[in-house]
Amino acid sequence: MLAPAGVTRILGIDPGLRVTGFGVLDRSGQSISYVTSGCIRTSEGELATRLKSILEGLAQVIAECAPEQIAIEKVFVNMNPQSTLLLGQARGTAICAAIMGDIPVSEYTALQVKQAVVGNGHAAKEQVQEMVRRLLKLGGLPGPDAADALACAICHAHGGYGFGSLATAGYRVRKGRLV
């Protein structure tokens, strides 16, 4: 399923070891439209087997949707170093799927994604789901993992952090505003 001419197809990925969310949208100029979204779920078991499921699942999404760009959420360091390491391995696997398809990868923090989509870098998951639903004119709320992946793709489509391509060099940025 190729994107129409003049349209850029973006795959957003929300990496996770249990559930990896994905969301695909098309960007044409300043408008975006929903293509598909979902989750790749891994079974309990060996780490290598779970990573293989993520790699194969994303490779299938890439083959079916033919994205031109990929946006992935960066790992944050949480209280449990072991969980952070496992999440990093899932994220690395997702990046490998992109690289194997020769697709450029852009990375965004959760703060950047939420700021770009909701306007508040500390927004709740429910707020992200609702804004994704509104921005993409969906009939219902996407699941939380798919919503995060779609939000990542929306963030990328609109130029990353909420300022788009506005040059902020030489300015202080505080609470999402130029100061």
C-alpha positions in Angstrom: 0.0 0.0 0.0 2.1 2.9 -1.3 1.4 6.5 -0.4 -0.1 8.7 -3.2 2.2 10.9 -5.2 3.2 14.1 -3.3 2.4 12.5 0.0 4.9 11.5 2.7 4.1 8.4 4.7 5.3 8.3 8.3 5.4 5.4 10.7 5.4 6.2 14.4 6.6 3.7 16.8 6.1 3.5 20.6 8.6 0.8 21.6 7.8 -1.7 24.4 8.9 -5.2 25.3 5.3 -6.4 25.9 3.5 -4.1 23.5 5.0 -2.1 20.7 2.5 0.4 19.3 2.7 1.5 15.7 0.8 4.2 13.8 1.0 5.2 10.1 -0.2 8.5 8.7 0.2 10.4 5.5 1.3 14.1 5.3 0.5 16.3 2.4 1.7 19.9 3.0 0.3 20.8 6.4 -2.5 18.2 6.5 -2.2 14.7 7.9 -4.5 11.7 7.5 -4.7 8.4 9.2 -3.6 5.2 7.4 -3.5 2.5 10.1 -2.4 1.7 13.6 -2.1 -1.2 16.0 0.1 -3.1 18.4 2.7 -5.9 18.2 2.3 -8.0 21.3 5.0 -10.4 22.5 4.4 -13.5 24.6 6.1 -14.1 27.9 9.3 -16.0 27.5 12.9 -15.6 26.4 14.1 -12.1 25.6 15.5 -13.0 22.2 12.2 -14.6 21.2 10.3 -11.4 22.2 12.7 -9.2 20.3 12.4 -11.4 17.3 8.6 -10.9 17.4 9.0 -7.1 17.5 11.5 -7.2 14.6 9.2 -9.4 12.4 6.1 -7.5 13.3 7.6 -4.1 12.4 9.2 -5.6 9.3 5.7 -6.7 8.2 4.2 -3.3 8.9 7.0 -1.6 6.9 6.6 -4.0 4.0 2.8 -3.5 3.9 2.7 0.3 4.5 5.9 1.4 2.8 6.7 4.4 5.0 9.3 6.9 3.9 10.1 8.2 7.4 10.0 6.7 10.8 9.6 8.5 14.1 10.3 6.7 17.4 10.0 7.6 21.0 13.2 7.9 23.0 13.7 5.8 26.1 13.4 7.7 29.4 15.3 6.5 32.4 12.9 5.3 35.1 13.3 4.1 38.7 14.1 0.5 37.6 17.3 0.2 35.7 16.5 -3.3 34.5 13.2 -2.1 33.0 15.0 0.7 31.2 17.6 -1.7 29.8 14.8 -4.0 28.5 12.9 -1.1 27.0 16.2 0.0 25.3 16.5 -3.4 23.7 13.0 -3.3 22.3 13.7 0.2 21.0 17.0 -0.9 19.4 15.1 -3.7 17.7 12.5 -1.3 16.3 15.4 0.9 15.0 16.9 -2.1 13.4 13.7 -2.9 11.6 13.8 0.7 10.1 17.4 0.5 9.2 16.9 -2.9 7.5 14.3 -1.1 5.3 16.7 1.8 4.6 14.2 4.3 6.2 15.5 7.4 8.0 14.7 7.4 11.7 13.9 10.5 13.8 13.8 10.3 17.6 11.6 12.3 20.0 11.2 12.4 23.8 7.8 11.8 25.3 7.9 15.5 26.4 8.4 16.6 22.8 5.6 14.3 21.5 3.1 15.5 24.1 4.0 19.1 23.6 3.5 18.8 19.9 0.2 16.9 20.1 -1.5 18.2 23.2 0.4 21.5 23.9 1.5 20.2 27.3 4.6 18.1 27.7 3.2 16.5 30.9 -0.2 15.6 29.5 -1.9 12.4 30.6 -2.2 9.3 28.3 -6.0 10.0 28.0 -5.3 13.5 26.8 -2.9 12.2 24.1 -5.5 9.6 23.0 -8.2 12.3 22.7 -6.0 14.7 20.8 -4.9 12.0 18.4 -8.5 11.1 17.8 -9.4 14.7 17.1 -6.4 15.5 14.9 -6.8 12.4 12.8 -10.7 12.6 12.8 -11.0 9.0 14.1 -14.3 7.5 15.0 -13.1 6.3 18.4 -10.2 6.5 20.7 -7.1 4.5 19.6 -5.6 2.2 22.2 -2.9 3.8 24.4 0.1 2.2 22.7 -1.2 2.9 19.2 -2.2 6.5 20.3 1.4 7.1 21.5 2.8 5.8 18.2 0.4 8.0 16.2 1.3 10.9 18.4 5.0 10.4 17.6 4.2 10.3 13.9 2.1 13.5 14.3 5.0 15.2 16.2 7.3 14.3 13.3 4.8 15.4 10.7 4.6 18.8 12.3 8.3 19.3 12.6 9.1 17.8 16.0 8.9 19.9 19.1 5.8 22.2 19.1 7.7 25.0 17.3 7.9 23.3 13.9 10.7 24.8 11.9 10.8 28.0 13.9 14.4 28.8 14.8 14.9 29.1 18.5 18.6 29.6 18.7 19.5 32.4 21.0 16.1 32.3 22.7 15.2 30.7 26.0 12.4 28.2 26.0 10.3 27.9 29.1 7.1 25.9 29.5 6.6 25.6 25.8 7.0 29.3 25.1 9.7 31.5 23.7 10.8 33.9 26.5 
